[in-house]
């Protein structure tokens, strides 16, 4: 066999990985916690070819979105494949084909799903080609995080915790949530998350950021365990504003939130203030707004979708 294929889901961080304490090994300054988005996936196919180098092309399948990766994105992807080949001691070459079923580069964590899918696919291919055993999931997650930190969390469902070099699944009381991302803008973002990790250290607010994130993480895990939804909402709300405040207070400020993001956030805030209930809401390094509902909040989800009818909701 000379072709392998694998898929992996995206994930949305409720406690954000922002800032690296070791850029070469993608070690985070703080622990992070994510919910896995099983409807938003990337698929990667690897084909072994007798070429002198690896190359990338879009994967053609009926249910994926064919957006070309820019050159920098392709190179980052191929560098990760080279790292995996080196790990297995393999010297041959592949055509890498990949696609998402959602728009990439729009703060919908496409690097997480695409790097997880590449790692999963390459581990299968390379283990077979080198007659080595398939690495355990925890090892695959760790290898994946070397390419894109957040991708390590995509190996676990529904909750994933990344602390130092350990990435594990977490069993919390909320087993299944309904996820919707309000797509206010689907174009590529101006500042990549890799750039954001480097820039935030220039913010004066960054000094205590690891402590703030760690304390919030402990409280959030307790809330998600004890089913304290309102408190979980508050912690997640504070957390994404904390990250966006780092962006806007960097020595050269930058940001992702648009007027449309603010419209969505106000709608959610109003619902919470009026009803004392609502979705958990978070915004990654992009303008789009992620909403998480408990299964019994279907009617509320429809009500919000109606109020935001000018935007596409994916999930
Ligand atoms: O994995 P990276 O380097 O693309 O960084 C992801 C950073 C955020 O998405 C903003 C937060 C997170 O924890 O996923």
Boltz pocket constraint, residues with backbone or C-beta under 6 A from the ligand:
constraints:
  - pocket:
      binder: B
      contacts: [[A, 11], [A, 12], [A, 13], [A, 15], [A, 16], [A, 17], [A, 18], [A, 32], [A, 109], [A, 111], [A, 112], [A, 148], [A, 149], [A, 150], [A, 151], [A, 193], [A, 194], [A, 197], [A, 284], [A, 285]]
      max_distance: 6.0
